[in-house]
Amino acid sequence: MDSFTTCLLKQRNIYRLSVASDLFLPGKSLDIYFKMEPDPLDNIMQHLALLVWLRVESMREYFSQCRRKAEKSVKNNMARETLKKHQPYKLNVGNLNKKCKELNIPFKGQKYTLVKMISEVKGEKPPNEFQVDYNELFTEN
């Protein structure tokens, strides 16, 4: 869409309608509902399937995929937060890659994986559980 057409649509408020209509696409509706209830009951699943024009089996598969992704994300976030207080985590990724090369270990991956591998090779014990600092959460920056 060229800039003239976009400008014309904005002036006539048609642009708002075209953007808002994306909200009712099946994927958007399912994403919104997943955020509210990641494990819906069967009767709700049936109603939701009717609303977005999908089969119930497809809905179950979609929700199970979303749950798996969310669980993986939580595990990665907890691993990263656990290692943040560990000494090697204070280095930047470039220095971590150099250390990995020196220790002959793979040097590709996320920062927390590099820190974990370096710690394991050196025999250091990183913190093994994530602890929330609630004071840090509620302080203003």
SEROVEX-698510 format. One record per residue: residue in three letters; chain; x, y, z of N, C-alpha, C in turn. Coordinates in steps of 0.05 Angstrom, whole numbers, plus 32768, in hexadecimal, padded with zeros to 4 digits. Layout:
residues N
REC,rest,kette,nx,ny,nz,cax,cay,caz,cx,cy,cz
REC,ALA,A,X,Y,Z,X,Y,Z,X,Y,Z .
...
//
This chain:
residues 141
REC,rest,kette,nx,ny,nz,cax,cay,caz,cx,cy,cz
REC,MET,A,8011,7FE9,8000,8000,8000,8000,8012,8019,8000 .
REC,ASP,A,800D,802B,7FED,801E,8043,7FEB,8016,8057,8001 .
REC,SER,A,8027,806C,8004,8022,807F,801A,8009,8090,8015 .
REC,PHE,A,8002,8095,7FFC,7FEA,80A5,7FF6,7FD1,8095,7FFF .
REC,THR,A,7FD0,807B,7FF9,7FB9,806B,8000,7FB7,8068,801F .
REC,THR,A,7FCE,8065,802C,7FCE,8063,8049,7FC4,807D,8055 .
REC,CYS,A,7FCD,8093,804B,7FC4,80AD,8055,7FA6,80B0,8051 .
REC,LEU,A,7F9C,80A9,803A,7F80,80AB,8034,7F70,8099,8047 .
REC,LEU,A,7F79,8081,804B,7F6B,806E,805D,7F6B,8079,807A .
REC,LYS,A,7F81,8085,8082,7F82,8090,809D,7F6E,80A7,80A1 .
REC,GLN,A,7F6C,80B7,808C,7F59,80CE,808E,7F3C,80C4,8090 .
REC,ARG,A,7F36,80AE,8084,7F1B,80A5,8084,7F15,8090,809A .
REC,ASN,A,7F28,808D,80AC,7F26,8079,80C2,7F23,805D,80B9 .
REC,ILE,A,7F28,8057,80A0,7F27,803C,8096,7F3F,802D,80A0 .
REC,TYR,A,7F55,803B,80A3,7F6E,802F,80AD,7F6A,8022,80C8 .
REC,ARG,A,7F5C,802F,80D9,7F57,8023,80F4,7F47,8009,80F2 .
REC,LEU,A,7F34,8008,80E0,7F24,7FF0,80DD,7F35,7FD9,80D2 .
REC,SER,A,7F46,7FDF,80BF,7F56,7FC9,80B3,7F6A,7FBE,80C8 .
REC,VAL,A,7F75,7FCF,80D9,7F87,7FC6,80EE,7F78,7FB6,8103 .
REC,ALA,A,7F60,7FC1,810B,7F51,7FB3,8120,7F45,7F99,8116 .
REC,SER,A,7F41,7F96,80FC,7F35,7F7D,80F2,7F49,7F65,80F6 .
REC,ASP,A,7F63,7F6B,80F8,7F76,7F55,80FD,7F72,7F48,8118 .
REC,LEU,A,7F66,7F57,812A,7F61,7F4C,8145,7F4F,7F33,8144 .
REC,PHE,A,7F3E,7F31,8131,7F2B,7F1B,8130,7F34,7F03,811F .
REC,LEU,A,7F4D,7F03,8117,7F58,7EEC,8109,7F5A,7ED5,811D .
REC,PRO,A,7F56,7EBC,8114,7F57,7EA5,8127,7F70,7EA5,8138 .
REC,GLY,A,7F88,7EAA,812C,7FA1,7EA9,813B,7FA1,7EBE,8151 .
REC,LYS,A,7F98,7ED6,814C,7F98,7EEB,8160,7F85,7EE4,8176 .
REC,SER,A,7F6D,7EDA,816F,7F59,7ED3,8184,7F64,7EBD,8196 .
REC,LEU,A,7F71,7EA9,818A,7F7C,7E93,8199,7F93,7E9D,81AB .
REC,ASP,A,7FA3,7EAE,81A1,7FB9,7EB9,81B1,7FAF,7EC8,81C9 .
REC,ILE,A,7F9B,7ED8,81C4,7F8F,7EE7,81DA,7F83,7ED4,81EF .
REC,TYR,A,7F74,7EC0,81E6,7F68,7EAE,81F9,7F7D,7E9D,8208 .
REC,PHE,A,7F93,7E96,81FA,7FA8,7E86,8207,7FB4,7E96,821E .
REC,LYS,A,7FB7,7EB0,821A,7FC2,7EC1,822F,7FB0,7EC2,8248 .
REC,MET,A,7F96,7EBF,8243,7F83,7EC0,8259,7F80,7EA4,8266 .
REC,GLU,A,7F80,7E8F,8256,7F7C,7E74,8260,7F8C,7E60,824F .
REC,PRO,A,7FA4,7E58,8257,7FB4,7E47,8247,7FAA,7E2A,8245 .
REC,ASP,A,7F98,7E22,8257,7F8E,7E07,8257,7F6F,7E07,825A .
REC,PRO,A,7F61,7E0E,8244,7F44,7E11,8246,7F36,7DF6,8249 .
REC,LEU,A,7F1F,7DF7,8256,7F0E,7DDF,8259,7F03,7DD7,823E .
REC,ASP,A,7EFA,7DBD,823C,7EF0,7DB3,8222,7ED8,7DC3,8217 .
REC,ASN,A,7EC5,7DCA,8228,7EAE,7DD8,821E,7EB6,7DF4,8214 .
REC,ILE,A,7EC9,7E01,8221,7ED2,7E1B,8218,7EE2,7E18,81FE .
REC,MET,A,7EF1,7E02,81FC,7F00,7DFC,81E4,7EED,7DF9,81CC .
REC,GLN,A,7ED7,7DEC,81D0,7EC3,7DE8,81BB,7EB7,7E03,81B2 .
REC,HIS,A,7EB0,7E14,81C5,7EA5,7E2E,81BE,7EBA,7E40,81B0 .
REC,LEU,A,7ED2,7E3F,81B9,7EE7,7E4E,81AD,7EED,7E45,8190 .
REC,ALA,A,7EEC,7E2A,818D,7EF0,7E1F,8172,7EDB,7E28,815F .
REC,LEU,A,7EC3,7E2A,8168,7EAD,7E34,8158,7EB1,7E51,8151 .
REC,LEU,A,7EBA,7E60,8164,7EBF,7E7D,8160,7ED4,7E83,814B .
REC,VAL,A,7EE9,7E73,814B,7EFF,7E78,8138,7EFE,7E65,8120 .
REC,TRP,A,7EEA,7E55,811D,7EE6,7E44,8106,7EFC,7E2F,8103 .
REC,LEU,A,7F03,7E22,8119,7F17,7E0D,8118,7F0B,7DF4,8125 .
REC,ARG,A,7F17,7DDD,811F,7F0F,7DC4,812D,7F1A,7DC4,8149 .
REC,VAL,A,7F0D,7DB6,815A,7F15,7DB4,8176,7F31,7DA7,8178 .
REC,GLU,A,7F37,7D93,8168,7F51,7D86,8168,7F67,7D9A,8161 .
REC,SER,A,7F61,7DAB,814E,7F75,7DC0,8146,7F7A,7DD3,815D .
REC,MET,A,7F64,7DD9,816B,7F66,7DEB,8182,7F78,7DDF,8198 .
REC,ARG,A,7F73,7DC5,819E,7F82,7DB8,81B3,7FA0,7DB7,81AB .
REC,GLU,A,7FA6,7DB2,8192,7FC1,7DB1,8189,7FCE,7DCD,818B .
REC,TYR,A,7FBF,7DE2,8184,7FC9,7DFD,8186,7FD0,7E04,81A3 .
REC,PHE,A,7FBD,7DFE,81B5,7FC2,7E05,81D1,7FD9,7DF5,81DD .
REC,SER,A,7FDC,7DDC,81D5,7FF2,7DCC,81E0,800D,7DD7,81D5 .
REC,GLN,A,800E,7DE0,81BC,8026,7DEC,81B1,802D,7E06,81C0 .
REC,CYS,A,8018,7E16,81C5,801D,7E2F,81D3,8027,7E29,81F0 .
REC,ARG,A,801C,7E15,81FD,8025,7E0E,8218,8042,7E05,8217 .
REC,ARG,A,804A,7DF5,8203,8065,7DEB,8201,8078,7E03,81FD .
REC,LYS,A,8071,7E15,81EC,8082,7E2D,81E7,8084,7E3E,8200 .
REC,ALA,A,806E,7E41,820F,806F,7E51,8227,8080,7E44,823D .
REC,GLU,A,807E,7E29,823F,808E,7E1B,8253,80AC,7E1D,824C .
REC,LYS,A,80B2,7E1B,8232,80CE,7E1D,822A,80D9,7E39,8230 .
REC,SER,A,80C8,7E4D,822B,80D0,7E68,8230,80D5,7E6D,824E .
REC,VAL,A,80C4,7E62,825E,80C7,7E65,827B,80E1,7E58,8285 .
REC,LYS,A,80E6,7E40,827A,80FF,7E32,8282,8118,7E42,827A .
REC,ASN,A,8117,7E4D,8261,812E,7E5D,8258,8131,7E76,8269 .
REC,ASN,A,811B,7E83,826F,811C,7E9B,8280,8127,7E95,829C .
REC,MET,A,811E,7E7F,82A7,8127,7E78,82C2,8145,7E71,82C2 .
REC,ALA,A,814E,7E63,82AD,816A,7E5C,82AB,817B,7E76,82A8 .
REC,ARG,A,8172,7E88,8298,8180,7EA1,8294,8181,7EB1,82AE .
REC,GLU,A,816A,7EB4,82BC,8169,7EC3,82D5,817A,7EB6,82EA .
REC,THR,A,817B,7E9B,82EB,818B,7E8D,82FE,81A9,7E93,82FB .
REC,LEU,A,81B2,7E95,82E2,81CE,7E99,82DD,81D7,7EB7,82DC .
REC,LYS,A,81C4,7EC9,82DE,81CB,7EE5,82DD,81DD,7EEE,82F4 .
REC,LYS,A,81DA,7EE2,830B,81EB,7EEA,8322,8206,7EDC,8322 .
REC,HIS,A,820A,7EC9,830F,8223,7EBA,830E,8239,7ECC,8301 .
REC,GLN,A,8251,7ECA,830A,8267,7EDC,8302,826B,7EDD,82E4 .
REC,PRO,A,826D,7EC6,82D5,8271,7EC8,82B8,825B,7ED7,82A9 .
REC,TYR,A,8244,7ED9,82B4,822D,7EE6,82A6,8233,7F04,82A2 .
REC,LYS,A,8245,7F0F,82B2,824B,7F2B,82B1,825B,7F32,8298 .
REC,LEU,A,8267,7F1D,828B,8277,7F22,8273,8264,7F25,825B .
REC,ASN,A,826D,7F33,8246,825C,7F35,822E,825F,7F1C,821D .
REC,VAL,A,824E,7F19,820A,824D,7F00,81FA,8267,7EFC,81EB .
REC,GLY,A,8274,7F11,81E1,828D,7F0E,81D3,82A3,7F02,81E5 .
REC,ASN,A,82A5,7F0B,81FE,82B8,7EFF,8211,82B1,7EE3,8218 .
REC,LEU,A,8297,7EDD,821A,828F,7EC2,8220,8296,7EAF,8209 .
REC,ASN,A,8293,7EB9,81F0,829A,7EA9,81D9,82B9,7EA3,81D9 .
REC,LYS,A,82C9,7EB7,81E0,82E6,7EB3,81E2,82ED,7E9E,81F7 .
REC,LYS,A,82DF,7E9F,820E,82E4,7E8C,8223,82DD,7E70,821A .
REC,CYS,A,82C6,7E6E,820B,82BE,7E54,8201,82D2,7E49,81EE .
REC,LYS,A,82DD,7E5A,81DC,82F2,7E51,81C9,830A,7E47,81D8 .
REC,GLU,A,8312,7E55,81ED,8329,7E4D,81FD,8325,7E32,820B .
REC,LEU,A,830C,7E2D,8213,8306,7E14,8221,82FD,7DFE,820E .
REC,ASN,A,82FD,7E04,81F4,82F5,7DF0,81DF,82D9,7DE5,81E3 .
REC,ILE,A,82C7,7DF7,81E8,82AB,7DF0,81EA,829B,7E00,81D6 .
REC,PRO,A,8283,7DF6,81CE,8274,7E05,81BA,826E,7E21,81C3 .
REC,PHE,A,8270,7E34,81B1,826C,7E50,81B9,8255,7E5D,81AB .
REC,LYS,A,8241,7E4D,81A5,8228,7E58,8199,8212,7E53,81AC .
REC,GLY,A,8200,7E67,81AE,81E9,7E64,81C0,81E4,7E7E,81CF .
REC,GLN,A,81D0,7E7C,81E0,81C9,7E94,81F0,81DD,7E97,8206 .
REC,LYS,A,81DE,7EAF,8211,81F2,7EB7,8225,81F1,7EA4,823D .
REC,TYR,A,81D9,7E9E,8247,81D8,7E8D,825E,81E2,7E71,8259 .
REC,THR,A,81DF,7E67,8240,81E9,7E4C,8239,8208,7E4D,8239 .
REC,LEU,A,8213,7E62,822E,8230,7E65,822E,823B,7E65,824B .
REC,VAL,A,822E,7E75,825C,8236,7E77,8278,8234,7E5C,8286 .
REC,LYS,A,821F,7E4E,8280,821B,7E33,828D,8231,7E20,8283 .
REC,MET,A,8237,7E1F,8269,824C,7E0D,825F,8267,7E14,826B .
REC,ILE,A,826E,7E2E,826C,8288,7E36,8277,828A,7E2E,8294 .
REC,SER,A,8274,7E32,82A3,8275,7E2B,82C0,8278,7E0D,82C3 .
REC,GLU,A,826B,7DFD,82B3,826D,7DE0,82B5,8289,7DD6,82AF .
REC,VAL,A,8295,7DE2,829A,82B1,7DDA,8292,82C4,7DE1,82A8 .
REC,LYS,A,82C1,7DF9,82B4,82D3,7E02,82C9,82CD,7DF5,82E4 .
REC,GLY,A,82B7,7DE6,82E6,82B0,7DD9,82FF,82A3,7DEC,8313 .
REC,GLU,A,829B,7E03,830A,828D,7E16,831C,8270,7E0E,831E .
REC,LYS,A,8264,7E14,8335,8248,7E0E,8338,8238,7E28,8336 .
REC,PRO,A,8229,7E2B,8321,8217,7E42,831F,8200,7E3F,8332 .
REC,PRO,A,81F3,7E55,8339,81DB,7E52,834A,81C7,7E3F,833D .
REC,ASN,A,81BB,7E2D,834D,81AA,7E19,8340,818C,7E1F,8343 .
REC,GLU,A,8185,7E35,834E,8168,7E3B,834E,8164,7E59,834B .
REC,PHE,A,814E,7E5F,833F,8146,7E7B,833B,8138,7E86,8353 .
REC,GLN,A,8141,7E9D,835C,8134,7EAA,8373,812C,7EC6,836B .
REC,VAL,A,8114,7ECD,8370,8109,7EE7,8369,8110,7EFB,837F .
REC,ASP,A,811A,7F12,8376,811F,7F28,8389,8108,7F3B,8386 .
REC,TYR,A,80F4,7F38,8398,80DC,7F48,8396,80E1,7F66,839A .
REC,ASN,A,80F5,7F6D,83A9,80FB,7F89,83AD,8104,7F96,8392 .
REC,GLU,A,8112,7F86,8382,811B,7F90,8368,8103,7F94,8355 .
REC,LEU,A,80EF,7F83,8358,80D8,7F85,8346,80C7,7F9E,834B .
REC,PHE,A,80C6,7FA7,8363,80B4,7FBD,836A,80C1,7FD8,836E .
REC,THR,A,80DB,7FD9,8368,80E8,7FF3,836A,80E6,8002,834F .
REC,GLU,A,80E4,801C,8351,80E2,802C,8338,80FE,8032,832E .
REC,ASN,A,8102,8032,8314,811C,8038,8308,8120,8055,8305 .
//
